[in-house]
Amino acid sequence: MPSPLAEQLRPQSLDEYIGQEHLVGQGAILRSSIESGNIPSMILWGPPGVGKTTLAHIISQTLNREFYTLSAVSSGVKDVRQVINSAKMFGGSAILFIDEIHRFSKSQQDSLLGAVEKGIITLIGATTENPSFEVISPLLSRCQVYILKPLEANHLHELAQRAIRKMEEPFKITIELKEEEALFRISGGDARKLYNALELYVYQEKVNKKKVVITNKRMQQIIQENLAMYDKQGEMHYDIISAFIKSLRGSDPNGAVYWLARMVEAGEDPKFIARRMLILASEDIGNANPNALLLANTCFDAISKIGWPESRIILSQTAIYLATSPKSNSAYAAINDAQALVKKTGNLPVPLHLRNAPTGLMKDIGYGKDYKYAHSYEGNFTELEFLPNEISGTRIYGPGKNRREEEIRKKLQKLWKDKYNY
């Protein structure tokens, strides 16, 4: 039986690799390291199907190094030690790739420390989770973190054409990608999902045909009818967490608890669920109900202390609370707008009156001059310019339309009058 299409099409070199140009394009930082033959231990962080495992294999092949691979799902400290002992004979040239390194416990990660520090192995860890939360600090400090981005439409189009060329000859058919929107939407930027969908489509449609035409309607129909086959890597996990978060954001506690139950029954990591709720509490609720962030954080702490299955009750309580809370994305929008403004305007100088003046010379040239200490004024407020002159009066934070932030808006109107147009 032939290997899956995704495996057949796995790139063997950087020139065949699609996507992640910021890392492996000509002159990019990781490509330069690989070409120099001197790579650091690293964590590859990004969504599923964007090429983390493939990139690790390409690195080992390009450098012609001994390559070990472990899965954090099925490996333990004993397996790590066996690899380290074997790697010692290669004088520091061996690479150890650990898939889903975020699933390694603290003790398992501790077992890697000495070998990474002494250069016995070069570690490449792959994770879909933020390594700041999931990788212990001593190990993280010894690794370079590279962020891999979701594949874009041009990448997916190129992958689809590769897959079509690969399937046409053995099946002795012509394949026309007439419509690609459904295929791209189903893949969600995941190369493996795209290949699975194309392979399934062609297998279904090639019977007694010389030409297979791929359309949006038929693609959607085939995937729905064969969901179990399509999701053979179990990546529906990401679709379910997406449905859960969207239910919370959409203020539906029924949908939220249903998708929570689906994850509970599937054996999902409770911390994974709690962490997503912690992000949502700030991104989608924010100052409409600041207690949401406190409860979500307490939930994360509580499930670390309470065993399973009781933790599911804490997750349920938190999910219902978040779903029924008033919603606002004003904090999320504010930091996005502020970052966009910084990128547009560059490093504007800090106004002199806002600068610290620890030396006499700094005071003489105006540092701190005309600064007004808010607590010296009635109501702990006096009008002062806190932005660089070039962007004075720019409103970055826009209060959401909810009871609490309406109060904030009125307060800001009273304090700042017409300055920020609140």
DRENMAR-854552 format. One record per residue (C-alpha): residue number from 1; x, y, z. Coordinates in steps of 0.02 Angstrom, whole numbers, plus 50000, padded with zeros to 5 digits. Layout:
<NUM, <X, Y, Z>> ...
This chain:
<1, <50000, 50000, 50000>> <2, <50073, 50170, 49951>> <3, <50121, 50290, 50090>> <4, <50007, 50439, 50122>> <5, <50021, 50582, 49998>> <6, <50086, 50699, 50133>> <7, <50231, 50580, 50165>> <8, <50269, 50557, 49980>> <9, <50278, 50745, 49956>> <10, <50382, 50787, 50110>> <11, <50519, 50908, 50050>> <12, <50699, 50844, 50059>> <13, <50789, 51011, 50048>> <14, <50767, 51195, 50091>> <15, <50740, 51235, 49907>> <16, <50590, 51117, 49903>> <17, <50519, 51185, 50066>> <18, <50365, 51296, 50048>> <19, <50326, 51438, 50169>> <20, <50419, 51514, 50317>> <21, <50518, 51630, 50205>> <22, <50559, 51738, 50357>> <23, <50658, 51590, 50426>> <24, <50722, 51491, 50277>> <25, <50712, 51608, 50128>> <26, <50874, 51667, 50048>> <27, <50974, 51762, 50179>> <28, <50850, 51725, 50319>> <29, <50915, 51691, 50494>> <30, <50885, 51504, 50509>> <31, <50940, 51466, 50332>> <32, <51103, 51560, 50364>> <33, <51133, 51455, 50521>> <34, <51099, 51294, 50426>> <35, <51211, 51342, 50281>> <36, <51350, 51388, 50402>> <37, <51335, 51215, 50481>> <38, <51319, 51291, 50654>> <39, <51140, 51279, 50718>> <40, <51083, 51315, 50896>> <41, <50965, 51207, 50996>> <42, <50794, 51272, 50950>> <43, <50607, 51267, 50979>> <44, <50499, 51273, 50823>> <45, <50333, 51350, 50876>> <46, <50185, 51356, 50758>> <47, <50015, 51283, 50713>> <48, <49999, 51105, 50648>> <49, <50045, 51062, 50469>> <50, <50160, 51211, 50433>> <51, <50320, 51109, 50419>> <52, <50400, 51094, 50591>> <53, <50442, 50908, 50578>> <54, <50492, 50926, 50395>> <55, <50609, 51069, 50437>> <56, <50694, 50965, 50573>> <57, <50723, 50823, 50448>> <58, <50791, 50942, 50317>> <59, <50912, 51016, 50443>> <60, <50981, 50844, 50488>> <61, <50996, 50792, 50305>> <62, <51076, 50956, 50251>> <63, <51205, 50945, 50391>> <64, <51222, 50756, 50372>> <65, <51206, 50728, 50559>> <66, <51145, 50581, 50661>> <67, <50960, 50610, 50691>> <68, <50856, 50545, 50836>> <69, <50670, 50574, 50853>> <70, <50555, 50555, 51003>> <71, <50371, 50592, 51026>> <72, <50329, 50674, 51191>> <73, <50163, 50580, 51190>> <74, <50243, 50408, 51199>> <75, <50420, 50438, 51265>> <76, <50485, 50454, 51443>> <77, <50643, 50497, 51539>> <78, <50714, 50323, 51503>> <79, <50698, 50351, 51315>> <80, <50782, 50521, 51328>> <81, <50929, 50447, 51425>> <82, <50951, 50307, 51298>> <83, <50961, 50434, 51157>> <84, <51086, 50542, 51253>> <85, <51197, 50391, 51288>> <86, <51193, 50343, 51103>> <87, <51227, 50522, 51049>> <88, <51387, 50534, 51152>> <89, <51482, 50433, 51022>> <90, <51450, 50566, 50889>> <91, <51548, 50702, 50979>> <92, <51410, 50831, 50990>> <93, <51350, 50819, 50811>> <94, <51188, 50722, 50845>> <95, <51018, 50805, 50831>> <96, <50872, 50754, 50943>> <97, <50701, 50803, 50877>> <98, <50558, 50798, 51002>> <99, <50384, 50818, 50930>> <100, <50253, 50900, 51043>> <101, <50384, 50947, 51171>> <102, <50251, 51043, 51267>> <103, <50184, 50873, 51324>> <104, <50347, 50832, 51413>> <105, <50335, 50847, 51602>> <106, <50457, 50954, 51702>> <107, <50559, 50800, 51750>> <108, <50568, 50743, 51568>> <109, <50626, 50916, 51514>> <110, <50751, 50920, 51657>> <111, <50827, 50760, 51589>> <112, <50874, 50853, 51429>> <113, <50960, 50999, 51514>> <114, <51133, 50928, 51545>> <115, <51151, 50856, 51369>> <116, <51096, 51019, 51288>> <117, <51209, 51123, 51401>> <118, <51362, 51013, 51368>> <119, <51328, 51006, 51182>> <120, <51304, 50817, 51179>> <121, <51147, 50844, 51075>> <122, <51073, 50986, 50975>> <123, <50890, 50990, 51026>> <124, <50751, 51032, 50904>> <125, <50582, 51037, 50990>> <126, <50418, 51061, 50899>> <127, <50265, 51133, 50984>> <128, <50096, 51207, 50944>> <129, <50091, 51288, 51116>> <130, <50177, 51446, 51177>> <131, <50347, 51383, 51239>> <132, <50351, 51522, 51370>> <133, <50215, 51425, 51461>> <134, <50260, 51246, 51416>> <135, <50451, 51236, 51413>> <136, <50546, 51254, 51578>> <137, <50648, 51415, 51590>> <138, <50821, 51334, 51603>> <139, <50791, 51235, 51443>> <140, <50707, 51379, 51353>> <141, <50854, 51493, 51392>> <142, <50970, 51371, 51302>> <143, <50863, 51367, 51145>> <144, <50823, 51488, 51006>> <145, <50635, 51502, 50978>> <146, <50582, 51512, 50795>> <147, <50399, 51554, 50758>> <148, <50322, 51467, 50607>> <149, <50172, 51552, 50525>> <150, <50014, 51475, 50451>> <151, <50032, 51441, 50266>> <152, <49954, 51573, 50153>> <153, <49848, 51553, 49996>> <154, <49998, 51559, 49877>> <155, <50085, 51422, 49977>> <156, <49929, 51314, 49979>> <157, <49906, 51337, 49792>> <158, <50084, 51278, 49759>> <159, <50061, 51128, 49874>> <160, <49898, 51082, 49787>> <161, <49982, 51088, 49616>> <162, <50122, 50976, 49679>> <163, <49994, 50852, 49744>> <164, <49898, 50853, 49581>> <165, <50056, 50818, 49479>> <166, <50101, 50677, 49599>> <167, <49932, 50591, 49581>> <168, <49899, 50613, 49395>> <169, <50031, 50491, 49331>> <170, <49997, 50336, 49440>> <171, <49809, 50357, 49425>> <172, <49823, 50396, 49238>> <173, <49698, 50538, 49251>> <174, <49694, 50725, 49227>> <175, <49653, 50827, 49382>> <176, <49585, 51004, 49366>> <177, <49579, 51117, 49518>> <178, <49430, 51217, 49455>> <179, <49389, 51293, 49625>> <180, <49507, 51299, 49773>> <181, <49419, 51404, 49906>> <182, <49338, 51256, 49997>> <183, <49501, 51157, 49992>> <184, <49598, 51302, 50069>> <185, <49463, 51334, 50199>> <186, <49459, 51151, 50250>> <187, <49648, 51144, 50263>> <188, <49653, 51295, 50379>> <189, <49832, 51332, 50324>> <190, <49886, 51153, 50365>> <191, <49982, 51064, 50226>> <192, <49941, 50891, 50293>> <193, <49754, 50928, 50296>> <194, <49764, 50996, 50118>> <195, <49850, 50837, 50057>> <196, <49726, 50726, 50151>> <197, <49579, 50818, 50074>> <198, <49649, 50810, 49897>> <199, <49694, 50626, 49914>> <200, <49522, 50582, 49980>> <201, <49436, 50682, 49841>> <202, <49534, 50599, 49702>> <203, <49509, 50423, 49774>> <204, <49321, 50455, 49781>> <205, <49306, 50530, 49607>> <206, <49431, 50435, 49497>> <207, <49327, 50278, 49471>> <208, <49302, 50251, 49284>> <209, <49352, 50430, 49246>> <210, <49491, 50505, 49143>> <211, <49470, 50677, 49220>> <212, <49434, 50733, 49397>> <213, <49371, 50910, 49421>> <214, <49386, 50984, 49595>> <215, <49244, 51101, 49644>> <216, <49199, 51186, 49807>> <217, <49030, 51101, 49826>> <218, <49093, 50925, 49795>> <219, <49247, 50951, 49905>> <220, <49137, 51005, 50051>> <221, <49022, 50856, 50023>> <222, <49161, 50726, 50016>> <223, <49248, 50790, 50172>> <224, <49084, 50791, 50271>> <225, <49045, 50613, 50216>> <226, <49220, 50548, 50259>> <227, <49268, 50653, 50410>> <228, <49349, 50509, 50505>> <229, <49462, 50464, 50358>> <230, <49505, 50645, 50325>> <231, <49551, 50679, 50507>> <232, <49667, 50528, 50519>> <233, <49798, 50627, 50618>> <234, <49668, 50675, 50749>> <235, <49683, 50859, 50708>> <236, <49496, 50887, 50733>> <237, <49563, 50931, 50906>> <238, <49602, 51105, 50838>> <239, <49430, 51122, 50760>> <240, <49346, 51078, 50924>> <241, <49446, 51202, 51028>> <242, <49402, 51331, 50895>> <243, <49216, 51290, 50913>> <244, <49234, 51302, 51103>> <245, <49316, 51473, 51098>> <246, <49191, 51539, 50970>> <247, <49048, 51479, 51083>> <248, <49123, 51574, 51230>> <249, <49148, 51729, 51124>> <250, <48971, 51712, 51056>> <251, <48896, 51706, 51233>> <252, <48822, 51531, 51215>> <253, <48853, 51429, 51373>> <254, <48764, 51279, 51296>> <255, <48883, 51270, 51148>> <256, <49031, 51305, 51262>> <257, <48992, 51163, 51383>> <258, <48952, 51043, 51240>> <259, <49121, 51071, 51157>> <260, <49204, 51064, 51327>> <261, <49125, 50893, 51354>> <262, <49189, 50836, 51184>> <263, <49365, 50883, 51237>> <264, <49344, 50803, 51409>> <265, <49284, 50639, 51331>> <266, <49428, 50642, 51206>> <267, <49556, 50656, 51347>> <268, <49612, 50834, 51306>> <269, <49744, 50910, 51421>> <270, <49647, 51016, 51549>> <271, <49786, 51147, 51550>> <272, <49767, 51169, 51362>> <273, <49582, 51211, 51387>> <274, <49615, 51324, 51537>> <275, <49750, 51419, 51446>> <276, <49634, 51455, 51300>> <277, <49504, 51522, 51421>> <278, <49636, 51631, 51503>> <279, <49677, 51711, 51335>> <280, <49493, 51734, 51292>> <281, <49458, 51818, 51461>> <282, <49572, 51961, 51410>> <283, <49550, 51960, 51221>> <284, <49361, 51948, 51212>> <285, <49298, 52008, 51383>> <286, <49434, 52122, 51449>> <287, <49376, 52274, 51546>> <288, <49193, 52238, 51515>> <289, <49217, 52118, 51662>> <290, <49394, 52117, 51735>> <291, <49344, 51977, 51853>> <292, <49340, 51859, 51703>> <293, <49530, 51863, 51693>> <294, <49543, 51832, 51880>> <295, <49426, 51682, 51873>> <296, <49512, 51610, 51719>> <297, <49681, 51625, 51804>> <298, <49611, 51545, 51963>> <299, <49542, 51405, 51855>> <300, <49715, 51373, 51782>> <301, <49791, 51368, 51957>> <302, <49650, 51260, 52027>> <303, <49660, 51122, 51896>> <304, <49846, 51110, 51932>> <305, <49803, 51066, 52111>> <306, <49646, 50962, 52084>> <307, <49654, 50794, 51999>> <308, <49549, 50722, 51860>> <309, <49400, 50702, 51842>> <310, <49353, 50838, 51967>> <311, <49446, 50970, 51864>> <312, <49311, 50957, 51733>> <313, <49189, 51042, 51853>> <314, <49306, 51190, 51874>> <315, <49326, 51202, 51686>> <316, <49137, 51197, 51665>> <317, <49107, 51333, 51794>> <318, <49236, 51446, 51713>> <319, <49170, 51414, 51537>> <320, <48992, 51459, 51589>> <321, <49053, 51617, 51677>> <322, <49152, 51673, 51525>> <323, <49011, 51633, 51404>> <324, <48886, 51735, 51505>> <325, <49002, 51884, 51536>> <326, <48984, 52047, 51440>> <327, <49106, 52053, 51295>> <328, <49235, 52180, 51238>> <329, <49390, 52165, 51130>> <330, <49446, 52344, 51165>> <331, <49608, 52293, 51253>> <332, <49652, 52176, 51110>> <333, <49612, 52311, 50981>> <334, <49710, 52443, 51078>> <335, <49874, 52347, 51081>> <336, <49853, 52299, 50897>> <337, <49823, 52481, 50850>> <338, <49968, 52540, 50959>> <339, <50087, 52415, 50878>> <340, <50029, 52468, 50705>> <341, <50059, 52650, 50752>> <342, <50234, 52611, 50815>> <343, <50276, 52519, 50653>> <344, <50209, 52665, 50552>> <345, <50290, 52808, 50649>> <346, <50450, 52724, 50707>> <347, <50545, 52762, 50868>> <348, <50479, 52936, 50907>> <349, <50578, 53027, 51043>> <350, <50509, 53029, 51220>> <351, <50453, 53208, 51262>> <352, <50580, 53291, 51378>> <353, <50455, 53317, 51519>> <354, <50424, 53128, 51527>> <355, <50608, 53080, 51534>> <356, <50694, 53028, 51694>> <357, <50830, 53148, 51755>> <358, <50950, 53051, 51869>> <359, <51097, 53170, 51838>> <360, <51121, 53358, 51851>> <361, <51167, 53371, 51668>> <362, <51004, 53290, 51617>> <363, <50907, 53413, 51724>> <364, <51004, 53558, 51647>> <365, <50957, 53507, 51469>> <366, <50773, 53492, 51512>> <367, <50744, 53311, 51562>> <368, <50592, 53304, 51675>> <369, <50557, 53492, 51659>> <370, <50371, 53538, 51664>> <371, <50321, 53364, 51720>> <372, <50168, 53373, 51833>> <373, <50150, 53243, 51971>> <374, <49968, 53186, 51959>> <375, <49949, 53156, 52146>> <376, <49989, 53338, 52183>> <377, <49827, 53392, 52099>> <378, <49644, 53379, 52144>> <379, <49569, 53213, 52090>> <380, <49746, 53147, 52059>> <381, <49741, 53218, 51883>> <382, <49807, 53363, 51784>> <383, <49811, 53376, 51596>> <384, <49981, 53334, 51523>> <385, <50047, 53271, 51357>> <386, <50094, 53086, 51368>> <387, <50122, 53049, 51184>> <388, <50262, 53106, 51068>> <389, <50219, 53274, 50988>> <390, <50203, 53196, 50815>> <391, <50054, 53088, 50869>> <392, <49978, 53203, 51001>> <393, <49791, 53176, 51022>> <394, <49791, 53003, 50941>> <395, <49658, 52895, 51022>> <396, <49718, 52715, 51037>> <397, <49601, 52643, 51168>> <398, <49417, 52646, 51119>> <399, <49303, 52587, 51261>> <400, <49184, 52449, 51213>> <401, <48995, 52470, 51214>> <402, <48958, 52389, 51381>> <403, <48906, 52458, 51549>> <404, <49076, 52460, 51632>> <405, <49171, 52533, 51485>> <406, <49036, 52663, 51458>> <407, <49081, 52722, 51634>> <408, <49264, 52724, 51582>> <409, <49218, 52825, 51426>> <410, <49124, 52956, 51530>> <411, <49271, 52970, 51649>> <412, <49394, 52995, 51505>> <413, <49279, 53124, 51425>> <414, <49275, 53221, 51588>> <415, <49464, 53212, 51612>> <416, <49524, 53243, 51436>> <417, <49380, 53348, 51365>> <418, <49405, 53355, 51174>> <419, <49586, 53297, 51169>> <420, <49552, 53114, 51125>> <421, <49374, 53135, 51062>> <422, <49296, 53016, 51187>> 
